[in-house]
Amino acid sequence: MENALKLLAGDLEKVESQFKEFLNSDVYLVRKVGEYVIASGGKRMRPMLLLLCARLSGYQGEQHVGLGAVVEFLHTATLLHDDVVDDAVLRRGNASANTLWGNQASVLVGDFLFAKSFSIMVRGGNLDVLQVLADATTRMAEGEIMQLVGTCDLSMDEGRYLDVVRSKTAVLISAACEVGGILGGVSPAQREALRDFGMDLGIAFQFMDDALDYVAEEAEFGKARGHDLAEGKMTLPLIHALRQCGAEEHKQVEEIVERDELTPEALDYVCALIDRFGGIEHTRRRALALVEQAKARLAGFPESVAREALFGLADYVVARRK
């Protein structure tokens, strides 16, 4: 990831400046909540991918900076809404916005970020970009609902879960990469390759999140261990373990996810079950295979510093610990 950060240092500074400009509002609470969430330590992976894909595609203009800020705004808006739905108390190791300002403020500021993003896109005047990001935002909302419907559903299989991941997480990463190609005026085949690269990478990113939720320390990962389980979310490590375990173990997990509160003992039981049936290793293998597939998607682009930086960012997805 260091190569990407060095290569994009100037552009990322401009993106950060755009955050401040776009958050300008006469409503104090909008600025306060927006600035808090934007400044809370995000990896800026979506803007980085857009910037790198634009550079890979030979783009020479300035629109990539504003659109880099837009994709981070869209992502941040979903985080604000997610934390309300999940009743989260931590986000990236800090108190979540809904903990500090309440659910109503979090939802409404998230709405502001969505609206502001589309206002910026319309002013940019590129209908292809607007279409891609509008479609991605619609699909993200569908993914959130799909995940909600699947809460505590132990019949969730890998295929259904993959549909959730594509829609909820990967589609915006895919769109960020595709937008970079649109700006650079690449061929239809290259645009599709960038879109597919982002989709593979986005799925791998979520799979690693799934694994880290069960194994990472709270201080490092930024949220409580077992948070997904506490929310009744069926993620890949648990789905894999449930497919392998016996009827009694399956029944025990069903009782755990239906409880109002996840006890440390219950979490330890589920973690031990996942460990016994190789759920974490299975998830990491799937993520690694997706990253290698993603890198192969870029074979149609010539070797360049930007392509190498994208490869490094892809490798970071499976190597990260937070």
N, C-alpha and C positions, 0 to 999 in steps of 0.2 A: 504493500500500500504506500510505502514511502516514495517510490518512484512517481506514482500518480500525484501525490501531494506536492512533490517538488515541481513536477511539470505544470501543474495547475495553480500554483501558488498565487499568481497574479489574478487569474480569473476567479478563484475562490474568494479572494479579498473583495472583488467587485460584487460577487454574489452576496456576501455578507452585508455590504453597503446597501444593496437592493432590499434586503430584509428590512432594514431600518426605514428606508423610503416607503416601502409598500405598507408598513405597519403604521404609517402616519395617519392619525385619526383624531378628531376633536373629542372623541369619547375616550376618556382616560383609561377605563378598564380594558378596552381593546388593546391599547398600547401595552399596558402593564402585563396582562396575561400573555399576549402574543410574544412580547420580548422575553418573558420568562421561559416559555416553552421553546422558542427558537434557540435561546442561549443555553439550553440545559444539557449540552454535550452530545448532540447527535453526530453520527458519523459522516453526514452529508454525502452518503453513497449515491443517492439518486442524482443530485446535481453533478457530482463527479462523473458519473456515467454519461450523462447528457453532454457535458463539456468534452469528455474524451472521444465520444462517438462523433461529435461535431468536428473535432480536430482530425480524427481518423478519416472523415469524409471530405476533408479539404475546405471546410467552412472558414471564411475570412471575415465575417461581419461581427456584429455585437449583440444580435438577438439571443445568442446562447446564454448570455449572462442573466437577462431577465427571466428566461424560461427555466434556467437552473434554479432560480429563486421560486418560480411558480411550482415546480415539481416538489420542492421541499415544503412549500405552503400546503399543497394538497396532502402530502404525507402527514404533516403536523396536524392538519384539521382532523384526519382520521384518528390520530393518536388521542386528541382531546375527546373525541366522541367515544373511542374505545375505552378510555379510562372511566368514563361515566357508566357505560354498559357493564364493565367488569367491576365497578366499585373499587378501582385500584387506589392504593395509597402511595405507591412509588412509581416513578418513571425515570429511567436512566440514573438510578441511585438517589434521586431527589424526590421531595414531596411532589405528588402529582398536582396538576392545576386544580382539579376538582376538590382535592383535599384542602387547598389553600383558599380558593374562591367559591367553591360550591359547584354543584352539577349544572345549575342554570347558566352561570357565567361561562363554564367550559363549553357547553353545547353552543351557546350563542357566539362565542369567539371563534369556535370551529366553523360555524356558519359564515362568519365574516371572512375567514381565510379562504373558504371555498368561493364565496362571491368575489372577493378581491382577485383571486387567481383567474377567474374567467373574465373579469374586467380587463386584466392585463393582457390576456391572450387575445381578446377581441381587438384591443388597441394595436396589437402586433400585426394583425391583418392577414395572417397565414392560415387559411381555412383547413389545410391538411393537418397542421399542428393542432388547431382547435378541435378538429374531428377526433384525432387520436387521443388527446387528453380528456375530451368529453366522454368518449367511449370507455376509457380506462376508469374514469371516476364513477360512471354508472355501474360498471362491472364490480368495482370495489364495494359499492353499497350492497350489491347482490351477494358478494362474498361474505360480508358481515352478517347478512340475514341467514345465509346458508350455515354459517358457523353457529349462529344462535339456535337454529332449528336442530342442529346436531348436538347441542349441549346434553351431556350425560347419556348419549346414545352409544351404548357399547356395541351395537351392530355396525357402526361406522367401519367401512373397509378402506383400504389404501386408495382405491379408485375414487370413492366419494371424497375422501380427505384431500386428494390431489386437486379435485375440482375446487374445493374451498381455497386451497393455497394459491392456485393460479389466479383466482378472482380477487381474493382479499389482499394478497401481498405481491405476487409476482407481476401482475398486470401493470402496475405503475412503474416498476423497474424496467419492464419491457417497453413501455411507452416512452420513458426517458431516453432509452437507447435509440428507439425509432425516430424520435424527434431530432436527435443529433444528426441522423442520416437525412432527414427531410431538409434540414437547414443546409446541409452540404450538397443537396441535389443528386444523391446517389441513384443508381439504377434500381428498378423494382426488385431485382434479385438481391442486391446488397441491402436494401431497406428491409426486406424480409429476413435476411441473415441477422441484422442488428436487432430486429424485433425478437427473433428466436433466441439469440444470444441473451438478451435481457430476461426472457421468460425462463430459460434454463437457470440462469444465475439467481433470479428471484425465488424460484422453487428451492434451490440449494440453500439460499440464505434462510428461508423459513425452516427448512429441515434442521439446519444447525441451531436455530433458535429453539426448536423442539427438543433437541438433545441437551443444549445448555440449560434449559429450564429444569432439568432433573439432576444435573451434575455440577453446575457452576456455583460458586459462592456468591451470596447476595451482594457483598461489597464489591465484587468484580463485575457481576452481570447486571447489577442495577435494579434487580427486583427479587422478591423472595423466591427461594427454591421451591419448586412444586406449585408455582402460581397457576399454571395451566390446569393442573389437576384440581386445585381448590376451586377453580371456576367451572369445573366439569367439562373442560375442553379435551376432546379426543385428538391427540397428536400422534405422530408416527411411532415414537418409541413404545407408547402404550398400545397402539393398534397392533403393532407387530407382536408384542408380548401376549396380548389377549388371543391372537390367532394361534399361538403355540401352547398356551396353558390348559390345564384341566378344568372340568366343570366347577369344582369346589373353589378353585382360585378365581375363576371368572365371577362366580357369585360373590366372593369376598370383595372384589374390586367394584362390582356393581353397588354393593352396600356402601362402600367408601365414597364413591362419587355422588351418591344421592344424599349424603349427610349434609347438614347445614354448615358444618365446620370441619376442616381437615386437621386432624391431630398429628403431632409429630410421629406417633407410632404408626398411624395409617399411611403417612407419607413414606416412612421407612419400609413398610410392607410392599407398597407399590414399586418403590425404587429397587428393592431386592428382586422383585418379580421381573422387572424390566432388565435388570442386570443378568439374571439367570437365563433369560431367553434371548439375550443379545440385542435388545431393542436399541440401545445407544449405538452400538457398532453397526447395526443394520442401517440406521438413519444416517450415520456418517458415511458409510459406503455409498448410499444412494446420493448423498450430497456431492461426494467426490466424483462420482460418475457423471453427474449433471454438469459439474464445472468443466470436466474434460470435454464433454459434448459441446458446451458453450464455446470453449476456446476453438474447437474445430469449426464452428460456424463462421469464424472470421477468416477462413482460408482464402476467401475471395478478395480480401484486401491485401495490398502489398505490405511487406514488413516495414515497420515504422516505430518511432518512439511511442506514439499513441497506442499502437496495437500491443506493444510490450507492456505498457502501463495498464491496459485493460486486462491482459493476462495476469499481471500481478494483483490487480484488484479482485479478479476471479479467484486466485489462489488464497487471498486473504479471507474470502467468504468461508472457506472450510478450515482455516487455521485460527480464526479469531476465538477469543475467550469471553467476549462480551458483545 
